[in-house]
Amino acid sequence: MTAGALYISRTDFSRIEAAARINLPRESCGLLLGGSSDIGWRVTGVEESRNIAPDDRNDRFEVDPALLLKIQKAARAGGAHMIGVYHSHPNGGAEPSRTDVETSWQTGMIWVITAIDAKNTATRAYLREAEGFAPVPLQIMEME
């Protein structure tokens, strides 16, 4: 899917940005749950993960494999599917970093990136395609 928007509730969007603030100076991370259609992707929930990257690296994130396994098992049993990941860039930009490009491999996944510093927060969405990341419009929904 190369067209469409990412639809997310104000509540889930706020949880992603709050995690970025709480985890400073480290990167926050988690999973986006939901589905896709011809108009884009719909986030039905977010699952925050512990960042298991080495403690001395504030420019990396690694989602806890136990959370990934839990979500995969739940999806097989009829639960929500993972449609992507979210993470923060403390004192960085709200676009995929060089590290993101080099370490991401699963195409078709949505990436939500929150840039945060002491004064500002900006959040953007991207689709991981074979050629790299493509911007995806982010639609924040007021109703659940």
Backbone bond lengths (Angstrom), bond angles and torsions (degrees), N, CA, C in turn:
res aa  C-N    CA-C-N  psi(-1)  N-CA   C-N-CA  omega(-1)  CA-C   N-CA-C  phi
1 M - - - 1.453 - - 1.516 108.14 -
2 T 1.303 118.51 122.89 1.453 120.92 -179.21 1.518 112.64 -116.41
3 A 1.322 118.08 0.11 1.459 120.81 179.45 1.520 108.49 -126.99
4 G 1.308 116.25 164.19 1.450 120.51 177.30 1.512 111.26 114.90
5 A 1.318 114.22 178.70 1.456 121.78 -177.79 1.522 109.16 -123.21
6 L 1.314 115.67 166.50 1.452 122.37 172.82 1.520 106.94 -102.91
7 Y 1.324 116.41 120.33 1.458 122.95 179.68 1.521 108.24 -102.29
8 I 1.336 115.55 126.67 1.458 121.02 -176.82 1.524 108.90 -142.87
9 S 1.328 116.48 142.62 1.463 120.19 179.04 1.530 110.01 -71.11
10 R 1.304 115.21 154.37 1.472 120.82 176.14 1.528 109.29 -57.60
11 T 1.336 117.92 -37.96 1.463 121.81 -179.16 1.523 111.29 -62.02
12 D 1.345 117.24 -49.99 1.461 119.88 -179.58 1.522 111.75 -67.19
13 F 1.325 117.12 -38.36 1.464 121.08 176.76 1.536 109.83 -60.51
14 S 1.322 116.68 -44.25 1.468 121.12 179.35 1.520 111.60 -64.61
15 R 1.336 117.34 -36.33 1.475 120.61 177.42 1.528 111.21 -62.82
16 I 1.346 116.66 -40.80 1.464 121.09 179.51 1.524 110.44 -63.53
17 E 1.335 116.76 -46.56 1.472 119.69 -179.34 1.527 111.44 -69.30
18 A 1.329 118.19 -35.33 1.471 120.97 177.47 1.528 110.59 -64.99
19 A 1.328 117.23 -40.59 1.472 120.51 177.99 1.521 110.61 -61.27
20 A 1.334 116.75 -38.27 1.468 120.03 178.33 1.526 110.55 -61.97
21 R 1.330 117.15 -41.75 1.473 120.86 179.77 1.524 111.17 -68.19
22 I 1.323 116.24 -46.24 1.468 121.49 -175.63 1.522 112.14 -63.86
23 N 1.318 117.29 -35.44 1.466 121.11 -174.61 1.524 114.69 -88.04
24 L 1.335 118.47 -1.89 1.463 119.65 177.63 1.519 109.94 -53.21
25 P 1.304 120.66 140.11 1.460 127.26 6.83 1.530 113.97 -89.90
26 R 1.357 116.81 3.88 1.475 120.16 179.94 1.516 110.40 -83.07
27 E 1.317 115.67 161.26 1.449 120.65 173.75 1.523 109.23 -74.48
28 S 1.321 115.44 138.22 1.464 120.36 171.26 1.522 107.44 -89.42
29 C 1.333 116.93 162.88 1.460 119.25 177.34 1.517 110.33 -159.94
30 G 1.321 114.31 160.85 1.459 120.46 178.59 1.509 110.64 -179.04
31 L 1.320 115.20 -175.07 1.453 122.12 -176.08 1.520 110.87 -113.34
32 L 1.331 115.11 146.45 1.456 122.89 173.64 1.518 107.63 -100.77
33 L 1.316 116.96 127.32 1.457 121.83 178.79 1.517 109.06 -110.16
34 G 1.327 117.47 147.02 1.452 120.18 178.41 1.503 112.35 157.76
35 G 1.342 115.30 -142.00 1.454 120.83 -177.61 1.507 110.83 -156.90
36 S 1.338 114.96 178.50 1.462 120.16 -179.74 1.523 109.77 -130.10
37 S 1.328 114.84 159.66 1.457 122.15 176.56 1.521 107.17 -149.38
38 D 1.312 116.22 -171.36 1.465 119.09 -179.13 1.529 112.69 -70.86
39 I 1.340 118.67 -12.11 1.474 119.95 178.36 1.522 112.86 -101.45
40 G 1.326 116.84 -4.23 1.458 119.35 177.80 1.512 112.71 139.05
41 W 1.314 116.27 -144.90 1.456 123.52 -175.15 1.517 108.65 -122.74
42 R 1.314 116.53 145.25 1.464 122.31 178.35 1.517 107.91 -122.85
43 V 1.337 116.11 119.97 1.462 121.54 175.92 1.529 107.41 -82.36
44 T 1.318 116.32 123.52 1.463 121.32 177.38 1.525 111.74 -104.71
45 G 1.323 116.14 -7.04 1.454 120.31 177.64 1.516 110.83 -179.70
46 V 1.313 116.07 159.49 1.461 122.08 174.74 1.520 108.39 -126.82
47 E 1.317 115.54 143.98 1.467 122.21 177.93 1.519 108.12 -121.61
48 E 1.325 116.25 110.86 1.463 119.40 178.45 1.524 109.73 -71.25
49 S 1.325 115.34 141.78 1.455 121.64 178.39 1.519 109.92 -116.91
50 R 1.289 114.49 151.90 1.457 120.14 167.70 1.519 105.83 -71.33
51 N 1.323 117.53 135.72 1.462 121.85 176.49 1.531 106.69 -81.97
52 I 1.339 115.81 111.19 1.468 118.90 -176.72 1.529 112.81 -95.55
53 A 1.334 117.36 11.10 1.469 119.74 173.46 1.526 108.28 -62.82
54 P 1.326 117.96 155.32 1.465 120.11 179.22 1.534 111.84 -51.92
55 D 1.332 115.53 140.12 1.466 121.10 -176.39 1.521 113.89 -58.97
56 D 1.322 117.22 -25.79 1.463 119.58 -177.71 1.533 112.21 -84.81
57 R 1.335 118.01 4.13 1.464 122.00 -179.22 1.520 109.73 -114.63
58 N 1.325 117.49 104.04 1.458 122.26 176.84 1.516 111.66 -90.88
59 D 1.327 117.04 5.73 1.458 121.34 -178.91 1.525 110.97 -117.44
60 R 1.316 117.17 25.89 1.461 121.92 -179.32 1.525 109.30 -142.10
61 F 1.331 114.30 154.26 1.460 118.34 169.97 1.523 108.86 -139.06
62 E 1.306 114.57 147.63 1.458 122.06 173.11 1.521 107.34 -140.22
63 V 1.336 115.65 121.62 1.462 121.10 177.49 1.522 108.39 -71.45
64 D 1.311 115.67 139.21 1.461 121.72 179.41 1.537 109.48 -61.44
65 P 1.344 118.54 121.70 1.461 120.63 -179.55 1.529 113.24 -59.62
66 A 1.323 117.86 -27.39 1.470 120.49 177.99 1.526 110.35 -64.20
67 L 1.332 117.34 -37.18 1.461 120.89 177.10 1.526 110.32 -68.40
68 L 1.325 116.76 -43.02 1.464 120.02 177.58 1.523 110.80 -58.19
69 L 1.305 117.36 -45.72 1.456 121.98 179.46 1.525 111.03 -62.54
70 K 1.315 116.90 -43.61 1.466 121.61 178.96 1.526 110.66 -59.07
71 I 1.326 117.84 -45.10 1.465 122.02 -178.67 1.528 110.39 -68.82
72 Q 1.321 118.00 -40.36 1.464 120.72 178.18 1.531 111.34 -62.90
73 K 1.323 117.25 -42.38 1.464 120.75 178.38 1.531 110.37 -64.95
74 A 1.325 117.04 -42.68 1.465 120.81 179.47 1.529 110.93 -63.37
75 A 1.328 117.37 -39.76 1.463 121.16 179.22 1.526 110.83 -63.93
76 R 1.324 116.64 -41.90 1.469 120.32 178.08 1.532 111.35 -63.25
77 A 1.322 116.69 -27.57 1.463 121.70 -179.87 1.530 111.85 -90.45
78 G 1.334 117.00 8.31 1.463 120.73 177.52 1.518 114.72 103.42
79 G 1.324 117.73 3.38 1.462 121.39 179.27 1.518 112.18 -80.98
80 A 1.308 115.14 -173.74 1.469 121.76 -178.12 1.525 110.76 -66.14
81 H 1.319 115.52 148.67 1.458 122.63 179.23 1.527 110.52 -98.65
82 M 1.322 115.73 149.10 1.458 120.89 174.61 1.527 108.68 -76.07
83 I 1.339 116.07 125.55 1.466 120.22 176.74 1.522 111.33 -109.73
84 G 1.329 116.83 -6.13 1.451 118.82 179.35 1.510 112.73 171.06
85 V 1.326 113.64 -167.66 1.456 121.98 -179.23 1.528 109.29 -130.30
86 Y 1.316 114.63 160.56 1.467 119.26 169.46 1.514 107.94 -130.79
87 H 1.322 114.87 151.36 1.458 120.07 173.75 1.525 108.98 -159.92
88 S 1.316 114.79 170.35 1.464 119.31 -177.83 1.522 110.73 -114.28
89 H 1.312 113.41 158.83 1.470 121.91 173.50 1.526 107.67 -121.22
90 P 1.333 117.57 90.35 1.462 119.56 176.71 1.529 110.20 -60.17
91 N 1.297 116.30 125.50 1.471 122.96 179.49 1.529 112.27 58.22
92 G 1.332 117.04 28.41 1.459 122.00 178.20 1.511 110.97 -127.05
93 G 1.316 116.27 -168.96 1.451 121.84 -179.11 1.519 112.00 -94.72
94 A 1.327 115.79 163.55 1.460 122.25 179.21 1.521 110.53 -91.33
95 E 1.326 115.00 42.62 1.461 120.36 176.24 1.525 107.54 -135.87
96 P 1.335 116.98 159.44 1.467 119.15 -178.70 1.528 111.56 -56.98
97 S 1.311 114.69 131.91 1.459 120.57 177.83 1.522 109.51 -81.47
98 R 1.303 115.80 171.78 1.465 120.42 175.12 1.533 110.53 -58.74
99 T 1.338 115.60 -40.08 1.456 120.45 177.86 1.525 110.99 -63.48
100 D 1.333 117.19 -41.73 1.466 120.30 177.98 1.525 110.68 -58.98
101 V 1.308 116.24 -44.78 1.466 120.87 -179.49 1.532 110.21 -63.83
102 E 1.317 116.41 -42.61 1.463 120.59 -176.11 1.523 113.66 -73.47
103 T 1.335 118.30 -29.21 1.460 120.12 -174.13 1.524 114.19 -103.12
104 S 1.315 118.20 -14.57 1.470 119.59 178.86 1.516 108.97 -81.89
105 W 1.303 116.31 144.13 1.457 118.83 -176.46 1.517 113.06 -139.63
106 Q 1.320 117.55 -23.28 1.457 119.85 -173.21 1.531 110.56 -88.00
107 T 1.321 116.23 106.13 1.461 120.53 -179.65 1.533 109.94 -71.45
108 G 1.323 114.61 157.52 1.459 120.84 179.80 1.513 113.92 85.66
109 M 1.322 117.78 -0.61 1.460 121.65 -179.41 1.527 110.37 -94.76
110 I 1.323 115.56 145.18 1.462 122.32 174.61 1.524 108.66 -87.58
111 W 1.318 115.41 138.63 1.457 121.91 173.87 1.526 107.45 -119.78
112 V 1.316 116.64 125.12 1.464 122.27 173.84 1.518 106.38 -108.48
113 I 1.325 115.55 125.54 1.466 121.23 -175.88 1.522 108.97 -122.57
114 T 1.335 115.57 126.85 1.458 121.77 177.16 1.521 108.95 -109.11
115 A 1.334 115.84 119.06 1.465 120.95 172.79 1.525 106.40 -89.33
116 I 1.321 115.81 133.36 1.462 119.17 -177.46 1.517 110.41 -144.56
117 D 1.328 114.69 140.29 1.455 121.41 170.73 1.524 107.11 -140.69
118 A 1.302 117.82 -167.33 1.459 120.95 -175.44 1.530 113.06 -62.90
119 K 1.327 118.15 -24.09 1.468 120.54 -174.27 1.525 114.50 -116.85
120 N 1.317 118.55 -30.66 1.461 120.85 -169.49 1.525 112.80 -127.27
121 T 1.334 113.76 154.45 1.463 121.75 173.91 1.523 107.37 -137.25
122 A 1.326 116.15 135.23 1.471 121.82 175.55 1.520 107.61 -139.98
123 T 1.320 117.11 134.23 1.455 121.68 -178.40 1.521 109.75 -126.88
124 R 1.336 116.15 133.24 1.464 121.71 179.50 1.528 109.49 -137.28
125 A 1.333 115.15 160.78 1.468 121.13 -179.26 1.522 110.54 -119.12
126 Y 1.329 115.08 150.25 1.468 122.37 -178.69 1.528 109.02 -143.08
127 L 1.316 115.27 153.05 1.452 122.37 172.33 1.518 107.74 -106.24
128 R 1.332 116.50 129.58 1.473 120.36 176.63 1.523 107.76 -82.40
129 E 1.308 115.80 112.34 1.456 122.84 177.66 1.522 108.74 -109.87
130 A 1.308 117.30 170.97 1.463 121.45 -179.18 1.526 111.36 -58.25
131 E 1.328 117.03 -35.07 1.468 121.35 -177.33 1.529 113.42 -85.18
132 G 1.309 117.84 -10.47 1.463 121.03 -176.71 1.515 110.56 143.74
133 F 1.317 116.30 -147.43 1.460 121.83 -178.31 1.520 110.61 -107.21
134 A 1.327 116.51 136.17 1.462 122.61 176.48 1.522 108.27 -115.53
135 P 1.341 118.36 132.31 1.472 120.32 177.79 1.528 111.02 -60.10
136 V 1.311 115.18 144.65 1.469 123.38 177.21 1.531 107.12 -127.30
137 P 1.340 118.22 129.15 1.465 118.91 176.79 1.528 110.64 -59.54
138 L 1.315 115.69 138.77 1.458 122.79 -178.80 1.527 107.93 -105.43
139 Q 1.321 116.73 118.09 1.457 122.81 -179.56 1.522 109.41 -110.80
140 I 1.333 116.48 111.27 1.461 120.69 179.67 1.519 107.97 -90.81
141 M 1.319 114.33 123.02 1.463 121.69 -176.82 1.525 109.41 -96.47
142 E 1.320 116.23 132.33 1.468 120.48 -179.76 1.517 111.83 -74.37
143 M 1.339 117.48 -27.63 1.466 120.36 -178.10 1.521 109.24 -104.97
144 E 1.309 115.89 150.22 1.474 121.22 178.77 1.501 110.63 -70.62
